[in-house]
Amino acid sequence: MPRPALAVKRDVVRGFQEDFGARTYRLRVDLQATNYMSVPNVMTAKGFKYLGRQFPVLFRKMQMVYLDRISNESGQSVALTIYRSRDDAGQIRGSMPSAPMNPAAGASETALGSFAREFSTTVILELTAEKTDLDGQRAQILDLLQKVFYVREEPTFEEKEAFIRENPDLPIRKLVEMTGLPEQAVRRILEHHPAEPPPQKPSE
């Protein structure tokens, strides 16, 4: 007897968890916090969007974050659980119960919201491939992951330059840390002077 489509799709998601979960990546988008009752970060084939109530930005584009878990959300969506770092994920899981998506009656919404805002957030990947189209879902999950993170590549110099110009309010040291560019290059970009890309390392 064939297995139910949803059960097979769980195997697809489990494979992505093994291949991409529990790893650190650089973000391509700003991620808002969540209160675990409303997840505002949604990536679709048409692009990234925020849904519902607006929350503060918790993780900025170009920031390194820890993708802790890739999980099966529903027949046509996948949830990403993201922390600031692997250490944060381990410490929080060890010291606090997991915050549920639908808190039980009497649970403190404020406490859950505070927990989310300080430590982690969630991104929903919306798929269009039917749950019976496993190859289509695999391709879409990979494509959407690559729209949220720099999965197999690093940002180009032009992308880093654009990020610096878009975030002149960030401290210089933070811009240096997030982009990996020398301080002098960052300052020149902020002063609207041309900045030369760093020399390429010779190939071995």
BADRENMAR-884983 format. One record per residue: residue number from 1; x, y, z of N, C-alpha, C, O in turn. Coordinates in steps of 0.001 Angstrom, whole numbers. Layout:
- NUM:X:Y:Z:X:Y:Z:X:Y:Z:X:Y:Z
...
***
This chain:
- 1:857:-1194:0:0:0:0:896:1249:0:1818:1350:809
- 2:618:2214:-924:1437:3433:-951:1296:4229:337:234:4238:958
- 3:2374:4896:733:2331:5721:1938:1577:7007:1649:1615:7502:522
- 4:880:7566:2662:197:8852:2460:1184:9912:2020:2335:9927:2455
- 5:713:10816:1137:1596:11838:573:2235:12687:1651:3413:13030:1553
- 6:1465:13036:2695:2009:13897:3742:3150:13203:4470:4134:13841:4844
- 7:3014:11885:4674:4075:11144:5349:5334:11116:4499:6440:11237:5025
- 8:5176:10959:3193:6331:10974:2311:6979:12349:2328:8205:12457:2332
- 9:6164:13404:2338:6711:14758:2357:7521:14984:3626:8516:15709:3592
- 10:7130:14394:4723:7913:14509:5949:9325:13956:5733:10295:14478:6282
- 11:9426:12900:4931:10748:12353:4619:11574:13353:3827:12782:13465:4038
- 12:10938:14078:2919:11634:15111:2151:12178:16175:3098:13341:16567:2990
- 13:11341:16645:4027:11760:17671:4974:12858:17141:5881:13801:17860:6211
- 14:12736:15889:6282:13776:15291:7132:15117:15278:6399:16162:15504:7009
- 15:15087:15017:5106:16318:15043:4330:16937:16428:4293:18158:16565:4364
- 16:16098:17464:4180:16617:18830:4195:17195:19175:5564:18195:19886:5657
- 17:16568:18673:6624:17109:18915:7959:18501:18310:8081:19400:18925:8653
- 18:18678:17111:7548:19988:16453:7630:21034:17192:6803:22196:17284:7201
- 19:20620:17721:5648:21579:18346:4734:21833:19826:5032:22928:20326:4776
- 20:20825:20534:5574:20943:21977:5732:20694:22480:7152:21122:23582:7494
- 21:20014:21696:7979:19709:22124:9332:20920:22037:10244:21923:21404:9915
- 22:20805:22700:11421:21885:22703:12414:23177:23254:11816:24264:22729:12055
- 23:23032:24337:11023:24178:24984:10395:24013:26500:10450:22911:27009:10651
- 24:25114:27205:10269:25117:28663:10303:25185:29217:8881:25979:28760:8059
- 25:24333:30214:8606:24280:30826:7285:24189:32353:7424:23859:32886:8483
- 26:24491:33025:6322:24329:34477:6248:22969:34785:5637:22568:34162:4654
- 27:22261:35749:6222:20908:36071:5759:20920:36960:4517:21798:37806:4346
- 28:19932:36748:3664:19701:37621:2513:18608:38657:2800:18464:39625:2053
- 29:17844:38461:3865:16693:39320:4165:16679:39683:5644:17291:38992:6459
- 30:15982:40765:5996:15740:41106:7402:14627:40224:7934:13592:40075:7284
- 31:14823:39639:9108:13798:38798:9724:13230:39480:10953:13969:39926:11830
- 32:11905:39556:11007:11245:40109:12177:11117:39053:13263:11168:37852:12998
- 33:10951:39525:14482:10660:38629:15597:9241:38089:15444:8477:38554:14598
- 34:8904:37116:16260:7562:36541:16255:7136:36277:17687:7978:36132:18574
- 35:5832:36214:17913:5369:35867:19263:4849:34432:19333:4139:34066:20269
- 36:5215:33614:18322:4823:32207:18252:3325:32016:18100:2842:30885:18162
- 37:2575:33100:17900:1174:32973:17511:973:33612:16148:-42:33388:15488
- 38:1942:34402:15736:1913:35035:14434:3325:35009:13878:4248:35545:14491
- 39:3494:34391:12726:4808:34309:12099:4822:35261:10909:4200:34967:9888
- 40:5513:36393:11014:5433:37391:9954:6356:37131:8777:6166:37721:7713
- 41:7357:36261:8935:8361:36064:7894:7935:34932:6957:7872:33772:7362
- 42:7646:35278:5714:7165:34279:4757:7921:34441:3444:7992:35541:2897
- 43:8482:33348:2941:9160:33362:1649:8348:32523:666:8021:31367:934
- 44:8032:33124:-470:7285:32445:-1526:8087:32511:-2818:9143:33143:-2873
- 45:7586:31864:-3841:8247:31912:-5149:8287:33343:-5684:9150:33670:-6499
- 46:7371:34195:-5238:7332:35587:-5694:8239:36497:-4884:8453:37652:-5254
- 47:8777:35983:-3774:9664:36790:-2958:9313:36751:-1489:8450:35985:-1060
- 48:9993:37585:-724:9847:37611:735:8791:38631:1130:8665:39680:498
- 49:8019:38318:2193:7008:39262:2660:6810:39091:4161:7112:38049:4743
- 50:6287:40165:4768:5886:40134:6168:4371:40058:6219:3680:40747:5468
- 51:3857:39220:7105:2415:39063:7236:1943:39529:8603:2652:39403:9602
- 52:725:40074:8626:81:40393:9899:778:41497:10656:1338:42425:10072
- 53:731:41376:11974:1278:42380:12872:2771:42564:12636:3495:41593:12415
- 54:3225:43804:12682:4633:44111:12493:5395:43986:13808:4966:44497:14842
- 55:6529:43299:13748:7398:43122:14900:8751:43770:14611:9068:44032:13450
- 56:9547:44030:15632:10890:44575:15387:11738:43597:14575:11536:42384:14638
- 57:12681:44135:13820:13636:43288:13119:14565:42661:14153:15201:43366:14936
- 58:14635:41353:14149:15477:40633:15110:16842:40307:14504:17874:40483:15151
- 59:16838:39832:13263:18072:39482:12566:18130:40257:11258:17176:40252:10480
- 60:19251:40920:11022:19399:41738:9823:19999:40947:8662:20746:39986:8846
- 61:19645:41387:7479:20310:40924:6267:21822:41025:6466:22308:41980:7072
- 62:22553:40052:5963:24016:39927:6069:24463:39342:7404:25631:38984:7554
- 63:23561:39239:8374:23938:38693:9678:24077:37181:9586:23326:36527:8861
- 64:25037:36624:10320:25172:35179:10434:24194:34676:11493:24163:35190:12612
- 65:23401:33674:11137:22423:33111:12065:22495:31584:11999:23092:31010:11088
- 66:21883:30958:12970:21917:29504:13086:20556:28927:12709:19560:29172:13390
- 67:20520:28162:11625:19296:27471:11219:19215:26173:12004:19854:25180:11657
- 68:18431:26195:13052:18379:25055:13961:17552:23909:13391:17951:22746:13449
- 69:16385:24263:12836:15464:23190:12485:14672:23535:11234:14220:24666:11056
- 70:14515:22542:10376:13620:22613:9213:12527:21594:9474:12809:20402:9594
- 71:11282:22047:9562:10213:21149:9974:9006:21253:9056:8822:22239:8342
- 72:8193:20214:9098:6999:20108:8271:5876:20927:8899:5379:20579:9970
- 73:5474:22012:8241:4438:22881:8798:3061:22434:8375:2154:22357:9203
- 74:2884:22132:7084:1603:21639:6570:1882:21018:5213:3039:20880:4816
- 75:826:20644:4500:1010:19988:3213:1834:20782:2239:2560:20204:1430
- 76:1741:22127:2294:2438:22941:1315:3244:24076:1945:3418:25133:1338
- 77:3726:23854:3147:4624:24839:3755:5606:24146:4689:5346:23070:5227
- 78:6754:24816:4858:7852:24309:5682:8274:25424:6622:8320:26587:6222
- 79:8584:25081:7874:8973:26080:8870:10465:25987:9158:11018:24897:9307
- 80:11112:27158:9235:12517:27257:9614:12601:27906:10987:12057:28992:11185
- 81:13263:27270:11931:13480:27838:13258:14906:28360:13331:15861:27609:13131
- 82:15050:29660:13622:16333:30327:13496:16720:30990:14814:15911:31673:15443
- 83:17971:30779:15222:18533:31404:16417:19727:32269:16015:20223:32182:14892
- 84:20173:33093:16940:21341:33926:16685:22597:33064:16506:23458:33371:15681
- 85:22689:31990:17285:23873:31150:17213:23539:29748:17707:22492:29515:18312
- 86:24448:28826:17437:24290:27455:17932:24269:27435:19461:23494:26694:20066
- 87:25123:28251:20083:25168:28292:21544:23837:28755:22113:23343:28179:23083
- 88:23242:29807:21510:21931:30274:21972:20897:29171:21882:20115:28963:22811
- 89:20893:28461:20759:19911:27391:20575:20055:26332:21658:19061:25899:22241
- 90:21298:25910:21932:21516:24882:22947:21161:25338:24340:20544:24593:25101
- 91:21547:26570:24689:21268:27079:26029:19774:27261:26253:19254:26947:27323
- 92:19088:27771:25233:17657:28029:25391:16882:26727:25478:15986:26586:26310
- 93:17226:25767:24612:16519:24480:24678:16760:23807:26012:15878:23124:26532
- 94:17961:23994:26581:18284:23341:27840:17680:23991:29061:17537:23352:30103
- 95:17320:25273:28939:16864:25987:30130:15393:26367:30104:14819:26712:31137
- 96:14772:26304:28914:13373:26719:28818:12603:25717:27985:13154:25132:27052
- 97:11321:25507:28313:10498:24643:27468:10276:25295:26121:10259:26522:26013
- 98:10107:24481:25095:9853:25030:23764:8573:25841:23770:7563:25428:24340
- 99:8627:26999:23130:7433:27840:23051:6513:27307:21971:6942:27212:20821
- 100:5273:26954:22273:4395:26349:21277:3863:27367:20293:3788:28559:20590
- 101:3491:26880:19101:2901:27768:18118:1526:28244:18583:1138:29381:18312
- 102:792:27382:19279:-527:27742:19801:-514:27562:21311:-821:26473:21796
- 103:-168:28595:22063:-29:28456:23510:-1303:27944:24166:-2411:28303:23767
- 104:-1127:27102:25176:-2278:26580:25899:-2980:27703:26646:-2393:28747:26932
- 105:-4231:27468:26951:-5008:28468:27679:-4303:28806:28977:-3862:27927:29717
- 106:-4206:30104:29237:-3568:30553:30461:-2096:30839:30306:-1485:31418:31204
- 107:-1498:30442:29170:-77:30736:28966:106:32229:28782:-792:32920:28300
- 108:1248:32714:29160:1509:34141:29073:1966:34520:27684:3078:34176:27281
- 109:1118:35231:26937:1486:35676:25595:2679:36618:25666:3561:36582:24808
- 110:2702:37466:26697:3803:38409:26834:5129:37684:27018:6134:38054:26412
- 111:5129:36648:27856:6356:35895:28088:6824:35205:26819:8017:35190:26516
- 112:5878:34630:26072:6236:33951:24834:6755:34944:23807:7714:34671:23085
- 113:6107:36098:23756:6557:37115:22816:7947:37595:23150:8772:37795:22258
- 114:8215:37785:24433:9541:38222:24870:10587:37168:24530:11676:37489:24056
- 115:10247:35916:24774:11142:34803:24452:11524:34847:22979:12698:34730:22628
- 116:10512:35020:22112:10757:35022:20669:11590:36214:20253:12544:36077:19487
- 117:11232:37383:20754:11912:38603:20319:13391:38583:20695:14227:39126:19974
- 118:13704:37967:21802:15082:38004:22284:15963:36917:21691:17171:37105:21552
- 119:15367:35774:21339:16221:34628:21047:16039:33978:19677:17017:33493:19109
- 120:14852:33950:19138:14661:33178:17916:13484:33707:17111:12675:34498:17595
- 121:13417:33251:15881:12277:33589:15043:12013:32434:14099:12751:31449:14081
- 122:10958:32563:13320:10532:31506:12408:10287:32087:11026:9793:33206:10891
- 123:10634:31324:10007:10319:31671:8619:9485:30537:8035:9800:29361:8221
- 124:8420:30900:7328:7602:29913:6639:7950:29940:5155:7938:31001:4529
- 125:8258:28778:4595:8454:28630:3156:7148:28118:2570:6702:27022:2911
- 126:6537:28893:1700:5274:28493:1070:5556:27832:-269:6166:28434:-1153
- 127:5113:26602:-411:5327:25842:-1637:4080:25903:-2524:2961:26064:-2036
- 128:4295:25774:-3816:3157:25681:-4736:3018:24270:-5297:1946:23891:-5769
- 129:4102:23491:-5248:4034:22110:-5726:3120:21298:-4818:3150:21450:-3597
- 130:2322:20451:-5412:1428:19608:-4624:2229:18635:-3770:3356:18275:-4110
- 131:1633:18213:-2656:2348:17326:-1745:2644:15963:-2365:3459:15205:-1841
- 132:1982:15651:-3484:2291:14405:-4187:3461:14582:-5153:4011:13596:-5643
- 133:3848:15837:-5432:4950:16140:-6345:6219:16343:-5524:6620:17475:-5255
- 134:6843:15243:-5131:7978:15329:-4218:9189:15984:-4864:9889:16759:-4213
- 135:9448:15687:-6131:10577:16331:-6802:10354:17837:-6902:11284:18623:-6724
- 136:9110:18235:-7187:8784:19657:-7251:8949:20326:-5901:9445:21450:-5817
- 137:8533:19639:-4839:8676:20226:-3508:10142:20317:-3104:10553:21305:-2495
- 138:10929:19311:-3431:12367:19377:-3127:13001:20586:-3814:13748:21343:-3193
- 139:12697:20757:-5093:13281:21872:-5845:12845:23206:-5267:13643:24139:-5179
- 140:11577:23302:-4871:11074:24567:-4330:11659:24857:-2954:12010:26002:-2670
- 141:11770:23861:-2105:12352:24082:-774:13786:24586:-917:14184:25529:-233
- 142:14566:23961:-1806:15949:24394:-2011:15993:25822:-2545:16797:26632:-2085
- 143:15137:26133:-3510:15108:27478:-4082:14750:28519:-3018:15367:29582:-2957
- 144:13757:28213:-2182:13333:29175:-1160:14380:29319:-59:14589:30420:452
- 145:15038:28222:312:16131:28318:1277:17210:29266:763:17763:30061:1523
- 146:17503:29175:-524:18543:30017:-1113:18103:31465:-1253:18939:32345:-1453
- 147:16808:31726:-1153:16315:33107:-1147:16367:33714:261:16410:34936:407
- 148:16364:32863:1294:16462:33335:2676:17928:33484:3091:18290:34447:3767
- 149:18768:32528:2685:20172:32496:3108:21109:32481:1905:20715:32122:796
- 150:22364:32879:2149:23448:32566:1235:23876:31140:1587:24669:30925:2503
- 151:23344:30183:852:23544:28786:1228:24867:28252:713:25617:27625:1461
- 152:25159:28492:-552:26358:27913:-1154:27295:28969:-1729:28229:28642:-2462
- 153:27051:30218:-1400:27900:31289:-1896:27927:32413:-892:27132:32443:48
- 154:28829:33323:-1090:28943:34508:-249:28436:35716:-1026:28443:35697:-2257
- 155:27995:36769:-337:27551:37964:-1047:28676:38580:-1862:29844:38515:-1480
- 156:28311:39177:-2984:29297:39850:-3814:29694:41176:-3173:29030:41659:-2257
- 157:30786:41756:-3668:31199:43065:-3178:30082:44081:-3404:29828:44924:-2544
- 158:29415:44006:-4552:28333:44947:-4861:27180:44806:-3878:26571:45805:-3494
- 159:26872:43583:-3468:25805:43370:-2484:26202:43938:-1127:25375:44534:-436
- 160:27448:43759:-747:27918:44317:525:27887:45838:485:27484:46487:1451
- 161:28316:46400:-641:28306:47854:-791:26881:48393:-676:26648:49390:7
- 162:25920:47731:-1345:24520:48162:-1279:23998:48072:154:23262:48951:603
- 163:24374:47014:872:23931:46854:2257:24446:47996:3125:23704:48536:3945
- 164:25705:48363:2950:26291:49451:3752:25567:50755:3471:25266:51504:4400
- 165:25284:51040:2212:24594:52285:1863:23158:52303:2404:22616:53362:2720
- 166:22556:51113:2503:21181:51015:3011:21116:51112:4532:20042:51337:5089
- 167:22256:50945:5212:22263:50908:6679:23310:51846:7269:24164:51408:8040
- 168:23256:53131:6919:24264:54063:7438:24139:54309:8930:25043:54875:9546
- 169:23008:53881:9524:22799:54077:10958:23570:53065:11800:23766:53287:12995
- 170:24009:51964:11204:24735:50951:11968:26150:51442:12284:26751:52147:11473
- 171:26687:51080:13450:28067:51457:13777:29051:50894:12749:28822:49837:12162
- 172:30146:51622:12545:31170:51190:11598:31650:49773:11922:31781:48926:11038
- 173:31908:49540:13210:32440:48224:13600:31455:47110:13249:31863:45999:12909
- 174:30142:47415:13332:29129:46413:12997:29107:46154:11495:28984:45009:11061
- 175:29227:47210:10710:29253:47048:9259:30488:46261:8823:30414:45431:7917
- 176:31616:46525:9469:32837:45770:9173:32636:44293:9517:32987:43407:8738
- 177:32070:44049:10690:31846:42674:11145:30894:41926:10220:31135:40764:9893
- 178:29808:42584:9794:28778:41902:9012:29199:41675:7568:28820:40671:6963
- 179:29972:42588:7013:30351:42458:5608:31723:41844:5401:32005:41288:4340
- 180:32586:41943:6423:33937:41451:6265:34839:42374:5464:35961:42001:5122
- 181:34359:43583:5158:35164:44547:4420:36063:45332:5374:35717:45500:6543
- 182:37207:45813:4897:38064:46636:5750:37360:47920:6167:36501:48431:5447
- 183:37726:48430:7322:37086:49655:7831:37223:50809:6850:36280:51580:6672
- 184:38380:50941:6211:38592:52032:5269:37605:51953:4102:37068:52970:3663
- 185:37373:50733:3605:36424:50562:2502:35013:50925:2942:34269:51559:2194
- 186:34642:50519:4162:33312:50836:4679:33133:52346:4792:32087:52877:4418
- 187:34135:53030:5299:34036:54486:5450:33910:55178:4098:33147:56133:3958
- 188:34649:54706:3111:34562:55309:1778:33173:55121:1178:32640:56025:534
- 189:32594:53947:1391:31243:53691:883:30241:54626:1561:29368:55189:899
- 190:30366:54793:2883:29453:55671:3614:29609:57132:3200:28663:57916:3270
- 191:30809:57480:2771:31054:58851:2316:30719:59032:836:30971:60083:248
- 192:30140:57972:246:29722:57984:-1160:30888:58156:-2119:30756:58747:-3190
- 193:32040:57623:-1704:33186:57560:-2597:33283:56138:-3151:32880:55187:-2481
- 194:33804:55988:-4343:33984:54629:-4862:34916:53833:-3963:35931:54351:-3497
- 195:34576:52592:-3724:35429:51703:-2927:35878:50559:-3811:35066:49923:-4483
- 196:37172:50301:-3807:37709:49227:-4641:37440:47879:-3976:37651:47726:-2773
- 197:36976:46904:-4753:36834:45563:-4177:38179:45057:-3680:39213:45358:-4276
- 198:38176:44291:-2593:39445:43741:-2098:40061:42820:-3135:39337:42163:-3883
- 199:41396:42759:-3195:42035:41881:-4197:41656:40437:-3994:41527:39967:-2864
- 200:41477:39734:-5100:41140:38317:-5038:42359:37501:-4632:43474:37763:-5082
- 201:42134:36510:-3777:43227:35623:-3392:43606:34755:-4587:42719:34259:-5281
- 202:44883:34561:-4846:45268:33707:-5975:44805:32281:-5761:44890:31745:-4656
- 203:44317:31678:-6823:43835:30298:-6706:45016:29354:-6555:46080:29541:-7145
- 204:44788:28345:-5750:45874:27385:-5500:45896:26324:-6592:46736:25426:-6562
***
